[in-house]
Amino acid sequence: MRLFIAVDFNDEILDMLRNCQRQLQAQVRSASLTAEENLHLTLAFLGETEEPGRAIQAMKNIILPSFPLRVGGKAGHFGDLWWIGTEESRSLARLADTLKKHLREEGFFIEEKKFRPHITIARRVVPIQDQREIRLHAPKKEMTVSGFSLMKSERSGGRLRYTELYWKSLSEGKNAENDEKK
């Protein structure tokens, strides 16, 4: 199975992301928009593995406090993939780095590249021929990151579907922990 670990968003941020998708769609010839239920921020990509238990163990080893995160304020693209960014967050970078360390200790190959948090809103974006620049207004919205999820990615009926396998809570206090299996 194909796995990754991610942060999900509250309704206010999801609304802002959907609005950005509508803005993008109005300015391009075509695009494959990320389904609303698939909008997330990837912390670590694991790829193909049949051992989700090792990923869950790595997640269980993390004891960090919840933290605020601002999403929006910037948008961009990597080729034909469009994204919305986050405000710089040491807490988010610490979570991603700590997670990757524990995943490596569990035997996963995790790339050493710098963490660049972004939310993919569309792929295969084809601009209108004579349009010079695509502009997206992504107002900053804030949420509290109180946990993160192990997700399975699979194609079903031609659609990409993400299923949460495990959710790990970030602590409110230094030693508080509340994990749930789904």
Salt bridges, closest charged atoms under 4 A:
GLU12 OE2 - LYS141 NZ 3.70
ASP15 OD1 - ARG18 NH2 1.91
GLU36 OE2 - ARG18 NH1 2.41
GLU37 OE2 - ARG159 NH2 3.27
GLU51 OE1 - ARG54 NE 2.69
GLU87 OE1 - ARG70 NH1 2.94
GLU87 OE2 - LYS140 NZ 2.85
GLU105 OE2 - LYS101 NZ 3.19
GLU105 OE1 - HIS102 ND1 3.41
GLU111 OE1 - LYS113 NZ 3.42
GLU112 OE2 - ARG104 NE 3.47
GLU133 OE1 - ARG135 NH2 3.47
GLU142 OE1 - ARG70 NE 3.15
GLU154 OE2 - LYS152 NZ 3.78
GLU164 OE1 - LYS182 NZ 3.58
GLU177 OE1 - LYS168 NZ 3.88
ASP179 OD1 - LYS168 NZ 3.80
